Amino acid sequence: RPGSRKEPLKSAAPIRDAAGKIIGVVVVFRDATIQREAENRLRNSEALKSAVLDSALDCIITMDHEGNVVEFNPAAEHTFGFKREDVLGRKLSELIIPTAYRDRHQRKLAECVATGEGSLLGTRVEYPALCADGSEIPVELAITRMPTDGPPLFTAHLRDISDRVRINRHRNLRLAVAQI
């Protein structure tokens, strides 16, 4: 860009004669402005991603095409009782998917990877989820397929709806008692 400050990248290499004696040097200067700007944009993007994940009130869990956890935010740690470092690289189905739903989870994942589509993508559903202590909680779940240069990633946004379920049960019980 005219008038902008250039940030050169320099590299140098010696020129040697047949005996190996240095007789000169080759110095190459290259404008690194575009590369540095791209690095800054990437750094800023990563900082924004981290800020969003760290401050989100909902659980955000990303898994790869094989079902391995690649992201597990602080809300997920708090809700499910697992530490991020303990779940990264592990199968999501072995962590928060109740045993009765694991085969279905694997089939749905394979369908999404193979076709790019799935009945759970882009919808909100309620499912039971497993916590580290073995207890189950009801969660509201939405899954997004994230296309990448390689195999896709899937991000699940989960919300613990235990309070809502408890309030609805209590209300329904009061209505049933009132009708009697």
Backbone as a chain_set.jsonl record, in Angstrom:
{"seq": "RPGSRKEPLKSAAPIRDAAGKIIGVVVVFRDATIQREAENRLRNSEALKSAVLDSALDCIITMDHEGNVVEFNPAAEHTFGFKREDVLGRKLSELIIPTAYRDRHQRKLAECVATGEGSLLGTRVEYPALCADGSEIPVELAITRMPTDGPPLFTAHLRDISDRVRINRHRNLRLAVAQI", "coords": {"N": [[0.842, -1.182, 0.0], [0.57, 2.19, -0.825], [2.453, 4.55, 0.976], [2.274, 3.18, 3.366], [3.905, 1.616, 6.146], [6.479, -0.648, 5.589], [7.231, -3.985, 6.501], [9.985, -5.657, 6.546], [11.084, -9.013, 5.895], [14.031, -10.649, 6.493], [16.596, -12.614, 5.079], [19.633, -14.382, 4.969], [22.433, -15.816, 3.261], [25.554, -17.446, 3.042], [27.995, -17.119, 0.402], [30.122, -19.405, -0.997], [33.411, -20.325, -2.035], [35.081, -22.879, -4.049], [36.777, -24.007, -2.194], [35.443, -23.656, 0.127], [35.624, -21.244, 1.376], [34.214, -18.21, 2.505], [33.054, -15.976, 0.212], [31.268, -14.074, -0.304], [27.919, -12.814, 0.215], [24.466, -13.525, 0.139], [21.677, -11.611, 0.421], [18.307, -11.49, 1.125], [15.469, -9.579, 0.933], [12.145, -9.385, 1.898], [8.817, -8.285, 1.636], [6.941, -8.447, 4.446], [4.547, -7.587, 5.339], [1.868, -8.345, 4.652], [1.847, -11.0, 5.516], [2.291, -10.652, 8.291], [0.027, -9.164, 8.962], [-1.948, -11.072, 8.469], [-1.232, -12.959, 10.409], [-1.766, -11.432, 12.699], [-4.552, -11.087, 12.42], [-5.357, -13.755, 12.701], [-4.463, -14.266, 15.321], [-6.099, -12.432, 16.715], [-8.597, -13.496, 16.09], [-8.452, -15.985, 17.361], [-8.27, -15.096, 20.002], [-10.781, -13.918, 20.305], [-12.425, -16.179, 19.938], [-11.658, -17.676, 22.188], [-12.503, -15.934, 24.23], [-15.283, -15.966, 23.843], [-15.902, -18.722, 24.238], [-14.979, -19.057, 26.878], [-16.599, -17.324, 28.36], [-19.209, -18.041, 27.86], [-22.465, -18.939, 28.925], [-23.769, -21.259, 28.412], [-23.059, -24.742, 27.806], [-20.466, -25.608, 25.648], [-19.405, -27.853, 23.415], [-17.149, -29.356, 21.306], [-16.68, -31.818, 18.852], [-14.731, -34.117, 16.909], [-14.909, -35.78, 13.667], [-14.788, -38.412, 14.409], [-15.894, -38.533, 16.839], [-14.392, -37.646, 18.971], [-13.576, -35.456, 21.63], [-12.767, -32.109, 21.07], [-13.027, -29.58, 21.994], [-14.037, -28.076, 25.028], [-15.799, -26.212, 27.001], [-15.608, -23.875, 29.883], [-18.222, -23.739, 31.044], [-19.232, -26.241, 30.394], [-17.475, -27.825, 31.854], [-18.264, -27.092, 34.46], [-21.004, -27.856, 34.465], [-21.016, -30.646, 33.827], [-19.007, -31.732, 35.372], [-16.492, -32.606, 34.616], [-13.021, -32.099, 33.961], [-11.533, -29.993, 31.544], [-8.987, -30.697, 30.466], [-8.994, -33.389, 30.981], [-10.863, -34.495, 29.28], [-10.348, -33.853, 26.624], [-9.696, -35.23, 23.481], [-10.866, -37.627, 24.131], [-13.589, -39.97, 23.614], [-16.72, -38.542, 23.132], [-19.066, -39.93, 23.521], [-18.426, -41.711, 25.543], [-18.345, -40.139, 27.71], [-20.523, -38.137, 28.254], [-22.816, -39.208, 27.15], [-25.547, -41.135, 27.908], [-25.536, -44.682, 28.517], [-27.658, -46.099, 27.257], [-28.112, -44.584, 24.984], [-25.851, -44.578, 23.417], [-25.243, -46.264, 21.136], [-27.059, -45.272, 19.276], [-26.128, -42.639, 19.118], [-23.607, -43.079, 17.893], [-24.457, -44.083, 15.392], [-25.889, -41.877, 14.371], [-23.837, -39.961, 14.249], [-22.138, -41.15, 12.334], [-23.86, -41.051, 10.14], [-24.116, -38.26, 9.794], [-21.465, -37.572, 9.147], [-21.091, -39.011, 6.796], [-23.123, -38.067, 5.043], [-23.434, -35.369, 5.461], [-25.672, -34.421, 6.535], [-28.262, -34.61, 9.057], [-30.688, -35.686, 11.453], [-30.583, -34.345, 13.876], [-29.158, -32.053, 13.453], [-29.142, -28.556, 13.528], [-31.48, -28.316, 15.007], [-33.391, -28.033, 18.073], [-33.356, -30.125, 20.794], [-34.408, -32.197, 23.537], [-32.542, -34.111, 25.774], [-31.291, -36.747, 27.893], [-28.31, -36.374, 29.815], [-25.085, -37.454, 30.879], [-23.308, -37.06, 33.901], [-20.076, -36.516, 35.47], [-20.182, -37.692, 37.99], [-21.883, -39.784, 37.62], [-24.574, -39.252, 37.684], [-27.632, -38.363, 35.957], [-28.734, -35.691, 33.918], [-31.282, -33.57, 32.54], [-30.891, -32.101, 29.357], [-31.008, -29.366, 27.059], [-30.343, -29.45, 23.681], [-28.447, -28.436, 20.885], [-27.037, -28.979, 17.75], [-24.383, -28.217, 15.571], [-22.965, -28.571, 12.386], [-19.697, -28.151, 11.399], [-18.097, -27.258, 8.638], [-14.873, -28.063, 7.405], [-11.51, -27.836, 6.051], [-10.689, -30.414, 6.089], [-11.995, -33.43, 7.481], [-15.303, -32.983, 8.905], [-16.225, -30.973, 11.792], [-18.188, -31.059, 14.788], [-20.251, -29.053, 16.691], [-21.724, -28.872, 19.79], [-24.224, -27.24, 21.541], [-25.219, -27.029, 24.734], [-27.635, -26.957, 27.343], [-28.327, -27.078, 30.723], [-31.354, -28.158, 31.816], [-32.581, -28.813, 34.151], [-33.869, -27.379, 36.259], [-36.074, -26.235, 34.904], [-37.442, -28.567, 34.078], [-38.029, -29.666, 36.579], [-39.724, -27.676, 37.666], [-41.857, -27.775, 35.829], [-42.78, -30.398, 36.279], [-43.594, -30.155, 38.938], [-45.616, -28.217, 38.649], [-47.403, -29.624, 36.977], [-48.082, -31.694, 38.715], [-49.399, -30.245, 40.748], [-51.58, -29.32, 39.234], [-52.817, -31.768, 38.65], [-53.523, -32.612, 41.217], [-55.28, -30.567, 41.902], [-57.338, -31.056, 40.109], [-58.355, -33.393, 41.084]], "CA": [[0.0, 0.0, 0.0], [1.377, 3.413, -0.844], [2.526, 5.319, 2.212], [2.273, 2.356, 4.585], [5.231, 1.162, 6.589], [6.768, -2.028, 5.197], [7.939, -4.769, 7.501], [10.726, -6.658, 5.76], [11.651, -10.248, 6.424], [15.368, -10.761, 5.913], [17.312, -13.868, 5.213], [20.965, -14.271, 4.377], [23.15, -17.082, 3.086], [26.908, -17.18, 2.547], [28.436, -17.648, -0.89], [31.432, -20.006, -0.74], [34.149, -20.795, -3.209], [35.274, -24.329, -4.091], [37.496, -24.427, -0.99], [34.578, -23.441, 1.281], [35.856, -19.913, 1.936], [33.127, -17.268, 2.227], [33.488, -14.922, -0.706], [30.174, -13.108, -0.444], [26.689, -13.126, 0.928], [23.205, -13.212, -0.535], [20.675, -11.131, 1.365], [16.997, -11.372, 0.495], [14.471, -8.827, 1.693], [10.8, -9.67, 1.408], [7.797, -7.533, 2.363], [6.196, -9.379, 5.298], [3.379, -6.89, 5.872], [0.657, -9.148, 4.477], [1.97, -12.159, 6.402], [2.112, -10.207, 9.684], [-1.377, -8.798, 9.124], [-2.686, -12.336, 8.565], [-0.932, -13.515, 11.736], [-2.509, -10.618, 13.677], [-5.975, -11.439, 12.305], [-5.512, -15.087, 13.298], [-4.317, -14.101, 16.769], [-7.312, -11.765, 17.202], [-9.692, -14.452, 15.955], [-8.286, -16.966, 18.436], [-8.6, -14.423, 21.264], [-12.237, -13.775, 20.324], [-12.974, -17.523, 20.168], [-11.423, -18.013, 23.595], [-13.369, -15.099, 25.067], [-16.658, -16.468, 23.706], [-15.986, -20.019, 24.903], [-14.757, -18.931, 28.316], [-17.652, -16.553, 29.029], [-20.539, -18.563, 27.534], [-23.208, -19.542, 30.027], [-24.131, -22.603, 27.963], [-21.975, -25.671, 27.524], [-20.087, -25.706, 24.242], [-18.524, -29.01, 23.259], [-16.896, -29.665, 19.899], [-16.066, -33.132, 18.635], [-14.32, -34.358, 15.528], [-15.73, -36.735, 12.911], [-14.733, -39.724, 15.058], [-16.547, -38.426, 18.134], [-13.436, -37.244, 20.002], [-13.746, -34.088, 22.1], [-11.681, -31.193, 20.725], [-13.248, -28.353, 22.761], [-14.892, -28.316, 26.189], [-15.657, -24.901, 27.645], [-15.779, -23.857, 31.342], [-19.603, -24.063, 31.422], [-19.34, -27.706, 30.304], [-16.768, -28.346, 33.027], [-19.108, -26.855, 35.633], [-22.25, -28.618, 34.357], [-20.831, -32.091, 33.786], [-18.068, -32.156, 36.402], [-15.228, -33.069, 34.038], [-12.026, -31.072, 33.647], [-11.248, -29.914, 30.112], [-7.783, -31.456, 30.106], [-9.266, -34.813, 31.126], [-11.788, -34.972, 28.25], [-9.853, -33.611, 25.267], [-9.21, -36.433, 22.811], [-11.669, -38.801, 24.504], [-14.884, -40.108, 22.94], [-17.823, -37.863, 23.811], [-20.055, -40.936, 23.9], [-18.008, -42.355, 26.789], [-18.364, -39.135, 28.778], [-21.817, -37.563, 28.658], [-23.94, -39.894, 26.513], [-25.952, -42.31, 28.699], [-25.301, -45.965, 27.853], [-28.798, -46.464, 26.413], [-28.131, -43.758, 23.776], [-24.538, -44.569, 22.762], [-25.304, -46.837, 19.782], [-27.775, -44.284, 18.443], [-25.193, -41.535, 18.93], [-22.615, -43.493, 16.901], [-25.129, -44.168, 14.086], [-26.195, -40.506, 13.931], [-22.571, -39.336, 13.899], [-21.71, -41.728, 11.054], [-24.768, -40.507, 9.119], [-23.743, -36.86, 9.567], [-20.158, -37.531, 8.479], [-21.236, -39.56, 5.445], [-24.05, -37.334, 4.176], [-23.457, -33.935, 5.751], [-26.999, -34.121, 7.076], [-28.671, -35.433, 10.181], [-31.948, -35.234, 12.044], [-30.343, -33.482, 15.025], [-28.474, -30.823, 13.058], [-29.951, -27.356, 13.377], [-32.724, -28.365, 15.775], [-33.239, -28.094, 19.526], [-34.004, -31.309, 21.354], [-34.104, -32.483, 24.937], [-31.952, -35.431, 25.966], [-30.568, -36.909, 29.153], [-26.857, -36.351, 29.696], [-24.406, -38.081, 31.998], [-22.308, -36.238, 34.589], [-18.907, -37.263, 35.939], [-20.529, -38.46, 39.191], [-22.796, -40.858, 37.242], [-25.962, -38.795, 37.645], [-28.127, -37.891, 34.665], [-29.473, -34.429, 33.934], [-31.875, -33.261, 31.242], [-30.271, -30.967, 28.678], [-31.472, -28.936, 25.748], [-29.187, -29.673, 22.827], [-28.449, -28.025, 19.483], [-25.761, -29.383, 17.149], [-24.035, -27.575, 14.31], [-21.855, -29.184, 11.632], [-18.75, -27.119, 10.984], [-17.245, -27.771, 7.571], [-13.46, -27.685, 7.484], [-10.76, -28.321, 4.894], [-10.633, -31.869, 6.231], [-13.253, -33.966, 7.997], [-16.064, -31.964, 9.63], [-16.327, -30.915, 13.247], [-19.557, -30.855, 15.241], [-20.301, -28.318, 17.946], [-22.975, -29.016, 20.529], [-24.55, -26.236, 22.55], [-26.08, -27.717, 25.681], [-28.081, -26.177, 28.491], [-28.945, -27.871, 31.783], [-32.743, -27.708, 32.0], [-33.098, -29.503, 35.347], [-34.82, -26.517, 36.973], [-37.296, -26.129, 34.098], [-38.132, -29.854, 34.154], [-38.551, -29.786, 37.943], [-40.85, -26.735, 37.796], [-42.971, -28.316, 35.038], [-43.33, -31.565, 36.994], [-44.29, -29.647, 40.117], [-46.841, -27.58, 38.164], [-48.308, -30.678, 36.521], [-48.562, -32.385, 39.905], [-50.402, -29.352, 41.38], [-52.783, -29.334, 38.402], [-53.462, -33.069, 38.823], [-54.122, -32.601, 42.559], [-56.405, -29.631, 41.85], [-58.426, -31.694, 39.368], [-58.918, -34.457, 41.927]], "C": [[0.887, 1.245, 0.0], [1.315, 4.131, 0.492], [2.518, 4.49, 3.476], [3.682, 1.889, 4.884], [5.392, -0.307, 6.229], [7.534, -2.715, 6.308], [8.699, -5.871, 6.771], [11.081, -7.891, 6.574], [12.991, -10.406, 5.728], [15.868, -12.188, 6.083], [18.645, -13.708, 4.485], [21.6, -15.646, 4.288], [24.541, -16.766, 2.541], [27.114, -17.763, 1.149], [29.864, -18.142, -0.663], [32.102, -20.393, -2.064], [34.336, -22.303, -3.105], [35.97, -24.854, -2.846], [36.652, -24.239, 0.271], [34.752, -22.088, 1.93], [34.696, -18.991, 1.535], [33.68, -16.146, 1.361], [32.401, -13.876, -0.925], [28.973, -13.558, 0.356], [25.507, -12.727, 0.051], [22.227, -12.802, 0.55], [19.375, -10.929, 0.6], [16.077, -10.622, 1.449], [13.112, -9.111, 1.066], [9.823, -8.891, 2.266], [6.93, -8.532, 3.13], [4.923, -8.756, 5.853], [2.13, -7.752, 5.802], [0.684, -10.353, 5.405], [1.725, -11.756, 7.85], [0.667, -9.796, 9.943], [-2.241, -10.051, 9.266], [-2.464, -12.986, 9.924], [-1.688, -12.753, 12.813], [-3.998, -10.935, 13.629], [-6.245, -12.801, 12.941], [-5.431, -15.009, 14.815], [-5.569, -13.457, 17.367], [-8.515, -12.701, 17.144], [-9.64, -15.503, 17.063], [-8.639, -16.363, 19.793], [-10.108, -14.261, 21.398], [-12.9, -15.114, 20.609], [-12.824, -17.914, 21.634], [-12.334, -17.218, 24.519], [-14.805, -15.603, 25.025], [-16.813, -17.789, 24.456], [-15.899, -19.893, 26.42], [-15.9, -18.236, 29.034], [-19.06, -17.07, 28.754], [-21.184, -19.207, 28.759], [-23.639, -20.968, 29.693], [-22.878, -23.441, 27.742], [-21.721, -25.679, 26.021], [-19.037, -26.81, 24.15], [-18.385, -29.276, 21.772], [-16.22, -31.023, 19.823], [-15.7, -33.264, 17.174], [-15.214, -35.424, 14.899], [-15.709, -38.147, 13.491], [-15.377, -39.703, 16.442], [-15.629, -38.047, 19.274], [-13.619, -35.77, 20.356], [-12.523, -33.258, 21.72], [-11.848, -29.835, 21.412], [-14.261, -28.643, 23.848], [-14.781, -27.063, 27.043], [-15.901, -24.969, 29.158], [-17.206, -24.175, 31.799], [-19.83, -25.571, 31.367], [-18.632, -28.364, 31.481], [-17.664, -28.256, 34.259], [-20.348, -27.756, 35.606], [-22.031, -30.116, 34.503], [-19.81, -32.617, 34.786], [-16.77, -32.745, 35.892], [-14.306, -31.875, 33.843], [-11.696, -31.153, 32.16], [-10.07, -30.801, 29.728], [-7.99, -32.966, 30.204], [-10.155, -35.374, 30.014], [-11.284, -34.772, 26.829], [-9.255, -34.881, 24.684], [-9.987, -37.695, 23.143], [-12.981, -38.812, 23.731], [-15.964, -39.426, 23.774], [-18.845, -38.88, 24.318], [-19.7, -41.643, 25.201], [-18.107, -41.414, 27.983], [-19.773, -38.733, 29.179], [-23.025, -38.227, 28.009], [-24.307, -41.107, 27.372], [-25.839, -43.59, 27.864], [-26.417, -46.328, 26.881], [-28.819, -45.705, 25.084], [-26.84, -43.842, 22.956], [-24.548, -45.144, 21.348], [-25.979, -45.864, 18.827], [-26.862, -43.099, 18.133], [-24.181, -41.878, 17.838], [-23.223, -43.567, 15.501], [-25.393, -42.778, 13.521], [-24.92, -39.771, 13.517], [-22.092, -39.845, 12.541], [-22.562, -41.193, 9.908], [-24.385, -39.06, 8.772], [-22.425, -36.74, 8.815], [-20.312, -37.962, 7.022], [-22.047, -38.654, 4.523], [-23.996, -35.82, 4.351], [-24.782, -33.487, 6.328], [-27.29, -35.035, 8.25], [-29.897, -34.838, 10.841], [-31.736, -34.296, 13.222], [-29.688, -32.149, 14.652], [-29.462, -29.679, 12.903], [-31.284, -27.374, 14.101], [-32.393, -28.342, 17.268], [-34.034, -29.281, 20.032], [-33.621, -31.432, 22.816], [-33.622, -33.926, 25.038], [-31.402, -35.529, 27.381], [-29.061, -36.891, 28.868], [-26.252, -36.873, 30.992], [-23.362, -37.13, 32.576], [-21.183, -37.139, 35.1], [-19.236, -38.139, 37.153], [-21.514, -39.59, 38.911], [-24.255, -40.448, 37.206], [-26.332, -38.35, 36.232], [-28.877, -36.584, 34.876], [-30.127, -34.246, 32.575], [-31.183, -32.035, 30.652], [-31.053, -30.647, 27.41], [-30.23, -28.902, 24.872], [-29.429, -29.133, 21.433], [-27.069, -28.345, 18.931], [-25.597, -28.697, 15.801], [-22.872, -28.324, 13.687], [-20.982, -28.054, 11.128], [-17.876, -27.689, 9.876], [-15.824, -27.239, 7.729], [-12.785, -28.152, 6.196], [-10.656, -29.844, 4.905], [-11.992, -32.383, 6.677], [-13.97, -32.914, 8.849], [-15.901, -32.065, 11.143], [-17.791, -30.679, 13.58], [-19.519, -30.151, 16.585], [-21.691, -28.458, 18.541], [-23.075, -27.885, 21.539], [-25.576, -26.898, 23.461], [-26.422, -26.796, 26.839], [-28.756, -27.129, 29.476], [-30.348, -27.316, 32.015], [-33.392, -28.399, 33.204], [-34.139, -28.669, 36.068], [-36.14, -26.418, 36.215], [-38.108, -27.417, 34.17], [-38.768, -30.031, 35.529], [-39.774, -28.892, 38.144], [-42.061, -27.253, 37.029], [-43.602, -29.529, 35.715], [-44.146, -31.124, 38.205], [-45.62, -29.009, 39.714], [-47.86, -28.622, 37.726], [-48.886, -31.462, 37.688], [-49.637, -31.551, 40.606], [-51.69, -29.342, 40.57], [-53.553, -30.648, 38.57], [-54.165, -33.135, 40.177], [-55.357, -31.697, 42.55], [-57.592, -30.252, 41.126], [-59.111, -32.789, 40.174], [-59.817, -33.809, 42.93]], "O": [[1.853, 1.32, 0.759], [0.24, 4.296, 1.068], [2.731, 5.029, 4.562], [4.53, 1.783, 3.998], [4.521, -1.121, 6.538], [8.376, -2.109, 6.971], [8.122, -6.9, 6.42], [11.342, -7.816, 7.775], [13.072, -10.307, 4.504], [15.602, -12.859, 7.08], [18.744, -12.976, 3.501], [21.349, -16.522, 5.115], [24.684, -15.909, 1.669], [26.495, -18.758, 0.77], [30.717, -17.389, -0.193], [31.449, -20.734, -3.051], [33.815, -22.936, -2.186], [35.784, -26.013, -2.473], [37.081, -24.612, 1.362], [34.101, -21.799, 2.934], [34.255, -18.991, 0.386], [34.637, -15.464, 1.727], [32.604, -12.905, -1.653], [29.016, -14.555, 1.076], [25.548, -11.733, -0.673], [21.977, -13.558, 1.489], [19.35, -10.277, -0.444], [15.932, -10.987, 2.616], [12.961, -9.079, -0.155], [9.974, -8.836, 3.487], [6.26, -9.369, 2.524], [4.287, -9.328, 6.738], [1.407, -7.876, 6.791], [-0.329, -10.694, 6.014], [1.013, -12.459, 8.567], [0.137, -10.05, 11.025], [-3.157, -10.087, 10.087], [-3.404, -13.506, 10.526], [-2.202, -13.364, 13.75], [-4.642, -11.042, 14.672], [-7.244, -12.979, 13.637], [-6.24, -15.618, 15.515], [-6.047, -13.893, 18.414], [-9.353, -12.698, 18.045], [-10.67, -15.863, 17.633], [-9.234, -17.033, 20.638], [-10.656, -14.446, 22.484], [-13.823, -15.193, 21.419], [-13.763, -18.424, 22.245], [-12.876, -17.762, 25.481], [-15.473, -15.662, 26.058], [-17.757, -17.954, 25.228], [-16.648, -20.538, 27.153], [-16.152, -18.524, 30.204], [-20.017, -16.583, 29.356], [-20.534, -19.921, 29.522], [-23.848, -21.786, 30.589], [-21.787, -22.915, 27.522], [-22.657, -25.748, 25.225], [-17.948, -26.718, 24.718], [-19.38, -29.405, 21.06], [-15.324, -31.343, 20.604], [-16.282, -32.609, 16.31], [-16.157, -35.907, 15.526], [-16.523, -38.986, 13.107], [-15.408, -40.719, 17.136], [-16.032, -38.114, 20.436], [-13.798, -34.935, 19.47], [-11.388, -33.641, 22.005], [-10.92, -29.025, 21.414], [-15.231, -29.367, 23.625], [-13.781, -26.869, 27.735], [-16.35, -25.997, 29.666], [-17.388, -24.815, 32.835], [-20.545, -26.12, 32.205], [-19.125, -29.343, 32.041], [-17.805, -29.224, 35.007], [-20.699, -28.353, 36.624], [-22.774, -30.786, 35.22], [-19.749, -33.823, 35.026], [-16.016, -33.331, 36.669], [-14.769, -30.763, 33.589], [-11.594, -32.24, 31.592], [-10.152, -31.568, 28.769], [-7.255, -33.736, 29.586], [-10.202, -36.588, 29.817], [-11.746, -35.453, 25.914], [-8.415, -35.529, 25.309], [-9.79, -38.728, 22.504], [-13.429, -37.772, 23.248], [-16.108, -39.696, 24.966], [-19.416, -38.719, 25.396], [-20.593, -42.13, 25.896], [-17.969, -41.839, 29.13], [-20.182, -38.96, 30.318], [-24.158, -37.841, 28.296], [-23.488, -42.008, 27.553], [-26.027, -43.567, 26.648], [-26.142, -46.818, 25.786], [-29.483, -46.143, 24.145], [-26.754, -43.226, 21.894], [-23.927, -44.576, 20.45], [-25.518, -45.662, 17.703], [-26.836, -42.615, 17.002], [-23.924, -41.06, 16.955], [-22.586, -43.163, 14.528], [-25.153, -42.525, 12.341], [-24.929, -39.033, 12.531], [-21.684, -39.053, 11.691], [-22.045, -40.914, 8.826], [-24.339, -38.687, 7.599], [-22.29, -35.89, 7.935], [-19.732, -37.352, 6.123], [-21.701, -38.49, 3.353], [-24.46, -35.076, 3.488], [-24.986, -32.3, 6.581], [-26.663, -36.08, 8.423], [-30.117, -33.627, 10.792], [-32.633, -33.516, 13.543], [-29.671, -31.221, 15.461], [-30.487, -29.813, 12.235], [-32.138, -26.529, 13.836], [-31.258, -28.6, 17.668], [-35.221, -29.427, 19.742], [-32.638, -30.847, 23.27], [-34.217, -34.838, 24.464], [-31.084, -34.514, 27.999], [-28.608, -37.336, 27.813], [-26.842, -36.744, 32.065], [-22.625, -36.477, 31.837], [-21.322, -38.361, 35.155], [-18.642, -39.203, 37.329], [-21.942, -40.283, 39.834], [-25.098, -41.216, 36.742], [-25.469, -38.009, 35.423], [-29.563, -36.398, 35.881], [-29.599, -34.71, 31.564], [-30.922, -31.058, 31.353], [-31.663, -31.514, 26.785], [-29.189, -28.384, 25.277], [-30.497, -29.345, 20.859], [-26.055, -28.029, 19.552], [-26.531, -28.608, 15.005], [-21.908, -28.671, 14.37], [-21.469, -27.111, 10.504], [-17.004, -28.516, 10.143], [-15.617, -26.097, 8.14], [-13.417, -28.788, 5.352], [-10.547, -30.477, 3.855], [-13.025, -31.833, 6.294], [-13.324, -32.052, 9.445], [-15.498, -33.094, 11.684], [-18.547, -30.161, 12.758], [-18.839, -30.597, 17.509], [-22.698, -28.198, 17.882], [-22.138, -27.61, 22.289], [-26.661, -27.279, 23.022], [-25.614, -25.968, 27.259], [-29.646, -27.893, 29.103], [-30.511, -26.147, 32.367], [-34.613, -28.547, 33.257], [-35.188, -29.188, 36.452], [-37.209, -26.509, 36.819], [-39.331, -27.369, 34.309], [-39.906, -30.489, 35.639], [-40.761, -29.325, 38.739], [-43.183, -27.176, 37.53], [-44.825, -29.67, 35.722], [-45.233, -31.64, 38.466], [-46.638, -29.236, 40.367], [-49.041, -28.521, 38.06], [-50.053, -31.854, 37.657], [-50.668, -32.086, 41.013], [-52.78, -29.354, 41.143], [-54.783, -30.65, 38.626], [-55.276, -33.655, 40.274], [-56.377, -32.046, 43.143], [-58.739, -29.998, 41.496], [-60.291, -33.078, 39.976], [-60.414, -34.497, 43.759]]}, "num_chains": 1, "name": "protein.A"}
